[in-house]
Amino acid sequence: MLGHRFAKYIPPQDDRSPFEKLLPLFLEMLTHTSGDVEEALDWMDQLDKEHGIWSEDYKRKDFEEDLRKHGMTGRPTKGGKTPLTGKAEKLIRERALEQVFGKLKRTERGSHALRRTGQGDEPTSDRRSYRFGDRIEQVAMSDSIRNAQQRGIDDLHLSEDDLEVIETEHQSACATVLMIDISHSMILYGEDRITPAKKVAMALAELIKRRYPKDTLDIVVFGNDAWQVSLKDLPYLQVGPFHTNTVAGLELAMDILRRRKVRNRRIVMITDGKPSCIKKDGEYYMNSFGLDEHIVARTLDAAVRARKAGIPITTFMIARDPYLQQFIERFTEANQGRAFYTGLKGLADMVFRDHTSNRKAS
């Protein structure tokens, strides 16, 4: 009999403890507050006034105690600040990975597929005849036995001519430098652009760790100057009162990549502003008004040097200004790299798709 049967909706039970329910919100607040535990908790107090996140049986004091019990926070410093533990920093990266890329399974080898087959790492659906030197685990047993059966089941004899081998694709390792713009424009006009950029950086780092263990990821931040930061530093990254010295960031990134003994090297740059600063004769030369051709020329020269070194640059340009997009087009043409003009919403997905495609043979 066709039709519908309606019943009273019973919402699924949430068996999580109050701490488990509030922890994701706390981790999100930590990303926005650059790892400041007290400020994150103060923001949760503000949310409580509007949405009632605490209860009579579970208040901020209880949550703070559970953070310590679960090894998320350490003892307060002499300055009264509560430090995060390595466990909390790892959870922040894992949360960023889930938010940006979704849940991914760990693999044991690098998995940047190349457009050629042979004795490689990753199985494909293709089959070929056995050749001397093929590994025994590559033999497709069911297909090989089927070939032998075609001569008769009563006298089954498996010969070398019957053997079929599972074709594999070569996988390559890649060295990536992620450049993050921390100039003042990343929080200009009340727009928080640095938090999504940090999330992408943390997600990309966790992605490489889980899915591409042969790969390396180095992180460079650039403002008036450029310097390298560790993965551990990412949650605490803050914007400064800086101009944008893109040249310094590119030069440091290329220096790092020269030390990486792999063929596949690339730079991924996230920025929302034009280059507005360079070092000239040991002094800062800055100009925030329009595009300074002297600064532009130095920046394009760095892009050309990266191209000659075989280092493509993928630029994710957050700003929509036409004249800035025109500059990025010139920059990309000079490097023969890639450019995406994007808002913050689509930024993470494009980083993922670019990182996992178009690899060369190692």
URRAZI-V710278 format. One record per residue. N is the residue number from 1. RES is the residue in one letter. SS is DSSP state (helix for helix, strand for strand, loop for the rest). BURIAL is + if it has 9 or more other ideal C-beta (glycine too) atoms within 8 Angstrom, else -. Layout:
n=N res=RES ss=SS burial=BURIAL
n=N res=RES ss=SS burial=BURIAL
This chain:
n=1 res=M ss=loop burial=-
n=2 res=L ss=loop burial=-
n=3 res=G ss=loop burial=-
n=4 res=H ss=loop burial=-
n=5 res=R ss=loop burial=-
n=6 res=F ss=loop burial=-
n=7 res=A ss=loop burial=-
n=8 res=K ss=loop burial=-
n=9 res=Y ss=loop burial=-
n=10 res=I ss=loop burial=-
n=11 res=P ss=loop burial=-
n=12 res=P ss=loop burial=-
n=13 res=Q ss=loop burial=-
n=14 res=D ss=loop burial=-
n=15 res=D ss=loop burial=-
n=16 res=R ss=loop burial=-
n=17 res=S ss=loop burial=-
n=18 res=P ss=helix burial=+
n=19 res=F ss=helix burial=+
n=20 res=E ss=helix burial=-
n=21 res=K ss=helix burial=+
n=22 res=L ss=helix burial=+
n=23 res=L ss=helix burial=+
n=24 res=P ss=helix burial=-
n=25 res=L ss=helix burial=+
n=26 res=F ss=helix burial=+
n=27 res=L ss=helix burial=+
n=28 res=E ss=helix burial=+
n=29 res=M ss=helix burial=+
n=30 res=L ss=helix burial=+
n=31 res=T ss=helix burial=+
n=32 res=H ss=helix burial=+
n=33 res=T ss=loop burial=+
n=34 res=S ss=loop burial=+
n=35 res=G ss=loop burial=-
n=36 res=D ss=loop burial=+
n=37 res=V ss=helix burial=+
n=38 res=E ss=helix burial=+
n=39 res=E ss=helix burial=+
n=40 res=A ss=helix burial=+
n=41 res=L ss=helix burial=+
n=42 res=D ss=helix burial=-
n=43 res=W ss=helix burial=+
n=44 res=M ss=helix burial=+
n=45 res=D ss=helix burial=+
n=46 res=Q ss=helix burial=-
n=47 res=L ss=helix burial=+
n=48 res=D ss=helix burial=+
n=49 res=K ss=helix burial=-
n=50 res=E ss=helix burial=-
n=51 res=H ss=helix burial=-
n=52 res=G ss=loop burial=-
n=53 res=I ss=loop burial=-
n=54 res=W ss=loop burial=-
n=55 res=S ss=loop burial=-
n=56 res=E ss=loop burial=-
n=57 res=D ss=loop burial=-
n=58 res=Y ss=loop burial=+
n=59 res=K ss=loop burial=-
n=60 res=R ss=helix burial=+
n=61 res=K ss=helix burial=-
n=62 res=D ss=helix burial=+
n=63 res=F ss=helix burial=+
n=64 res=E ss=helix burial=+
n=65 res=E ss=helix burial=-
n=66 res=D ss=helix burial=+
n=67 res=L ss=helix burial=+
n=68 res=R ss=helix burial=+
n=69 res=K ss=helix burial=-
n=70 res=H ss=loop burial=-
n=71 res=G ss=loop burial=-
n=72 res=M ss=loop burial=+
n=73 res=T ss=strand burial=+
n=74 res=G ss=loop burial=-
n=75 res=R ss=loop burial=-
n=76 res=P ss=loop burial=-
n=77 res=T ss=loop burial=-
n=78 res=K ss=loop burial=-
n=79 res=G ss=loop burial=-
n=80 res=G ss=loop burial=-
n=81 res=K ss=loop burial=+
n=82 res=T ss=loop burial=+
n=83 res=P ss=loop burial=+
n=84 res=L ss=strand burial=+
n=85 res=T ss=loop burial=+
n=86 res=G ss=helix burial=-
n=87 res=K ss=helix burial=+
n=88 res=A ss=helix burial=+
n=89 res=E ss=helix burial=+
n=90 res=K ss=helix burial=-
n=91 res=L ss=helix burial=+
n=92 res=I ss=helix burial=+
n=93 res=R ss=helix burial=+
n=94 res=E ss=helix burial=+
n=95 res=R ss=helix burial=+
n=96 res=A ss=helix burial=+
n=97 res=L ss=helix burial=+
n=98 res=E ss=helix burial=+
n=99 res=Q ss=helix burial=-
n=100 res=V ss=helix burial=+
n=101 res=F ss=helix burial=+
n=102 res=G ss=loop burial=-
n=103 res=K ss=loop burial=-
n=104 res=L ss=loop burial=+
n=105 res=K ss=loop burial=-
n=106 res=R ss=loop burial=-
n=107 res=T ss=loop burial=+
n=108 res=E ss=loop burial=-
n=109 res=R ss=loop burial=+
n=110 res=G ss=loop burial=+
n=111 res=S ss=loop burial=+
n=112 res=H ss=strand burial=+
n=113 res=A ss=strand burial=-
n=114 res=L ss=strand burial=+
n=115 res=R ss=strand burial=-
n=116 res=R ss=strand burial=-
n=117 res=T ss=strand burial=+
n=118 res=G ss=strand burial=-
n=119 res=Q ss=loop burial=-
n=120 res=G ss=loop burial=+
n=121 res=D ss=loop burial=+
n=122 res=E ss=strand burial=+
n=123 res=P ss=strand burial=-
n=124 res=T ss=strand burial=+
n=125 res=S ss=strand burial=-
n=126 res=D ss=strand burial=-
n=127 res=R ss=strand burial=-
n=128 res=R ss=strand burial=-
n=129 res=S ss=strand burial=-
n=130 res=Y ss=loop burial=-
n=131 res=R ss=loop burial=-
n=132 res=F ss=loop burial=-
n=133 res=G ss=loop burial=-
n=134 res=D ss=loop burial=+
n=135 res=R ss=loop burial=-
n=136 res=I ss=helix burial=-
n=137 res=E ss=helix burial=-
n=138 res=Q ss=helix burial=+
n=139 res=V ss=strand burial=+
n=140 res=A ss=loop burial=+
n=141 res=M ss=helix burial=-
n=142 res=S ss=helix burial=-
n=143 res=D ss=helix burial=+
n=144 res=S ss=helix burial=+
n=145 res=I ss=helix burial=+
n=146 res=R ss=helix burial=-
n=147 res=N ss=helix burial=+
n=148 res=A ss=helix burial=+
n=149 res=Q ss=helix burial=+
n=150 res=Q ss=loop burial=-
n=151 res=R ss=loop burial=-
n=152 res=G ss=loop burial=-
n=153 res=I ss=loop burial=-
n=154 res=D ss=loop burial=-
n=155 res=D ss=loop burial=-
n=156 res=L ss=loop burial=+
n=157 res=H ss=loop burial=-
n=158 res=L ss=loop burial=-
n=159 res=S ss=loop burial=-
n=160 res=E ss=helix burial=-
n=161 res=D ss=helix burial=-
n=162 res=D ss=helix burial=+
n=163 res=L ss=loop burial=+
n=164 res=E ss=strand burial=+
n=165 res=V ss=strand burial=+
n=166 res=I ss=strand burial=+
n=167 res=E ss=strand burial=+
n=168 res=T ss=strand burial=+
n=169 res=E ss=strand burial=+
n=170 res=H ss=strand burial=+
n=171 res=Q ss=strand burial=+
n=172 res=S ss=strand burial=+
n=173 res=A ss=loop burial=+
n=174 res=C ss=strand burial=+
n=175 res=A ss=strand burial=+
n=176 res=T ss=strand burial=+
n=177 res=V ss=strand burial=+
n=178 res=L ss=strand burial=+
n=179 res=M ss=strand burial=+
n=180 res=I ss=strand burial=+
n=181 res=D ss=strand burial=+
n=182 res=I ss=loop burial=+
n=183 res=S ss=loop burial=+
n=184 res=H ss=helix burial=+
n=185 res=S ss=helix burial=+
n=186 res=M ss=helix burial=+
n=187 res=I ss=helix burial=+
n=188 res=L ss=helix burial=-
n=189 res=Y ss=helix burial=-
n=190 res=G ss=helix burial=-
n=191 res=E ss=loop burial=-
n=192 res=D ss=loop burial=-
n=193 res=R ss=loop burial=+
n=194 res=I ss=helix burial=+
n=195 res=T ss=helix burial=+
n=196 res=P ss=helix burial=+
n=197 res=A ss=helix burial=+
n=198 res=K ss=helix burial=+
n=199 res=K ss=helix burial=+
n=200 res=V ss=helix burial=+
n=201 res=A ss=helix burial=+
n=202 res=M ss=helix burial=+
n=203 res=A ss=helix burial=+
n=204 res=L ss=helix burial=+
n=205 res=A ss=helix burial=+
n=206 res=E ss=helix burial=+
n=207 res=L ss=helix burial=+
n=208 res=I ss=helix burial=+
n=209 res=K ss=helix burial=-
n=210 res=R ss=helix burial=+
n=211 res=R ss=helix burial=+
n=212 res=Y ss=loop burial=+
n=213 res=P ss=loop burial=+
n=214 res=K ss=loop burial=-
n=215 res=D ss=loop burial=+
n=216 res=T ss=strand burial=+
n=217 res=L ss=strand burial=+
n=218 res=D ss=strand burial=+
n=219 res=I ss=strand burial=+
n=220 res=V ss=strand burial=+
n=221 res=V ss=strand burial=+
n=222 res=F ss=strand burial=+
n=223 res=G ss=loop burial=+
n=224 res=N ss=loop burial=+
n=225 res=D ss=loop burial=-
n=226 res=A ss=strand burial=+
n=227 res=W ss=strand burial=-
n=228 res=Q ss=strand burial=-
n=229 res=V ss=strand burial=+
n=230 res=S ss=loop burial=-
n=231 res=L ss=helix burial=+
n=232 res=K ss=helix burial=-
n=233 res=D ss=helix burial=+
n=234 res=L ss=helix burial=+
n=235 res=P ss=helix burial=+
n=236 res=Y ss=helix burial=-
n=237 res=L ss=loop burial=+
n=238 res=Q ss=loop burial=-
n=239 res=V ss=loop burial=+
n=240 res=G ss=loop burial=-
n=241 res=P ss=loop burial=-
n=242 res=F ss=loop burial=+
n=243 res=H ss=loop burial=+
n=244 res=T ss=loop burial=+
n=245 res=N ss=loop burial=+
n=246 res=T ss=helix burial=+
n=247 res=V ss=helix burial=+
n=248 res=A ss=helix burial=+
n=249 res=G ss=helix burial=+
n=250 res=L ss=helix burial=+
n=251 res=E ss=helix burial=+
n=252 res=L ss=helix burial=+
n=253 res=A ss=helix burial=+
n=254 res=M ss=helix burial=+
n=255 res=D ss=helix burial=-
n=256 res=I ss=helix burial=+
n=257 res=L ss=helix burial=+
n=258 res=R ss=helix burial=-
n=259 res=R ss=loop burial=-
n=260 res=R ss=loop burial=+
n=261 res=K ss=loop burial=-
n=262 res=V ss=loop burial=+
n=263 res=R ss=loop burial=-
n=264 res=N ss=strand burial=+
n=265 res=R ss=strand burial=+
n=266 res=R ss=strand burial=+
n=267 res=I ss=strand burial=+
n=268 res=V ss=strand burial=+
n=269 res=M ss=strand burial=+
n=270 res=I ss=strand burial=+
n=271 res=T ss=strand burial=+
n=272 res=D ss=loop burial=+
n=273 res=G ss=loop burial=+
n=274 res=K ss=loop burial=-
n=275 res=P ss=loop burial=+
n=276 res=S ss=loop burial=+
n=277 res=C ss=strand burial=+
n=278 res=I ss=strand burial=+
n=279 res=K ss=strand burial=+
n=280 res=K ss=strand burial=-
n=281 res=D ss=loop burial=-
n=282 res=G ss=loop burial=-
n=283 res=E ss=strand burial=-
n=284 res=Y ss=strand burial=+
n=285 res=Y ss=strand burial=+
n=286 res=M ss=strand burial=-
n=287 res=N ss=loop burial=+
n=288 res=S ss=loop burial=-
n=289 res=F ss=loop burial=-
n=290 res=G ss=loop burial=-
n=291 res=L ss=loop burial=+
n=292 res=D ss=loop burial=+
n=293 res=E ss=helix burial=-
n=294 res=H ss=helix burial=-
n=295 res=I ss=helix burial=+
n=296 res=V ss=helix burial=+
n=297 res=A ss=helix burial=-
n=298 res=R ss=helix burial=+
n=299 res=T ss=helix burial=+
n=300 res=L ss=helix burial=+
n=301 res=D ss=helix burial=-
n=302 res=A ss=helix burial=+
n=303 res=A ss=helix burial=+
n=304 res=V ss=helix burial=+
n=305 res=R ss=helix burial=+
n=306 res=A ss=helix burial=+
n=307 res=R ss=helix burial=+
n=308 res=K ss=helix burial=-
n=309 res=A ss=loop burial=+
n=310 res=G ss=loop burial=-
n=311 res=I ss=loop burial=+
n=312 res=P ss=strand burial=+
n=313 res=I ss=strand burial=+
n=314 res=T ss=strand burial=+
n=315 res=T ss=strand burial=+
n=316 res=F ss=strand burial=+
n=317 res=M ss=strand burial=+
n=318 res=I ss=loop burial=+
n=319 res=A ss=loop burial=-
n=320 res=R ss=loop burial=-
n=321 res=D ss=loop burial=-
n=322 res=P ss=helix burial=-
n=323 res=Y ss=helix burial=-
n=324 res=L ss=helix burial=+
n=325 res=Q ss=helix burial=+
n=326 res=Q ss=helix burial=-
n=327 res=F ss=helix burial=+
n=328 res=I ss=helix burial=+
n=329 res=E ss=helix burial=+
n=330 res=R ss=helix burial=+
n=331 res=F ss=helix burial=+
n=332 res=T ss=helix burial=+
n=333 res=E ss=helix burial=-
n=334 res=A ss=helix burial=+
n=335 res=N ss=helix burial=+
n=336 res=Q ss=loop burial=-
n=337 res=G ss=loop burial=+
n=338 res=R ss=strand burial=+
n=339 res=A ss=strand burial=+
n=340 res=F ss=strand burial=+
n=341 res=Y ss=strand burial=-
n=342 res=T ss=loop burial=+
n=343 res=G ss=loop burial=-
n=344 res=L ss=loop burial=-
n=345 res=K ss=loop burial=-
n=346 res=G ss=loop burial=-
n=347 res=L ss=helix burial=+
n=348 res=A ss=helix burial=+
n=349 res=D ss=helix burial=-
n=350 res=M ss=helix burial=+
n=351 res=V ss=helix burial=+
n=352 res=F ss=helix burial=+
n=353 res=R ss=helix burial=-
n=354 res=D ss=helix burial=+
n=355 res=H ss=helix burial=+
n=356 res=T ss=loop burial=-
n=357 res=S ss=loop burial=-
n=358 res=N ss=loop burial=-
n=359 res=R ss=loop burial=+
n=360 res=K ss=loop burial=-
n=361 res=A ss=loop burial=-
n=362 res=S ss=loop burial=-
